[in-house]
């Protein structure tokens, strides 16, 4: 995985969810101003897959974020982020959002730390957007 690819997804996926209004023609979904960790929490709550109605470029970036965060997460963390089946009955439930966001923030910190170490290992200056900010 190239450092450049991850840096592109580092701070933001550069998008908000655009929802068509009633009567508007259906558009391809785009993303703006959503952080990588927020996107990860949202998608894990919906099964852990990248949705198919993104532009090609955004889908690539979203897949990159999902892959990095999933690789950094322990099996226990992944289980807490995914919908769980209710015992003794049908349906599913999610862990409280605060727990899921705390997990994602920890994974965010791990990804950031890993990138900083890689830059330093290659004798490169760590970009300012990686030094002290969150995604």
Buried (B, 14 or more C-beta within 10 A) or exposed (E): EEBEEBBBBBBBBBBEEEEEEEEEEEEEBBBEEBBBBBBBBBBBBEEBEBBEEBBEEBBBBBBBBBBBBBEBBEEEBBEBBBBEEEEEEEEEEBBEEEEBBBBBBBBBBBBBEBBBEEBEEEEEEBEEEBEEEEB
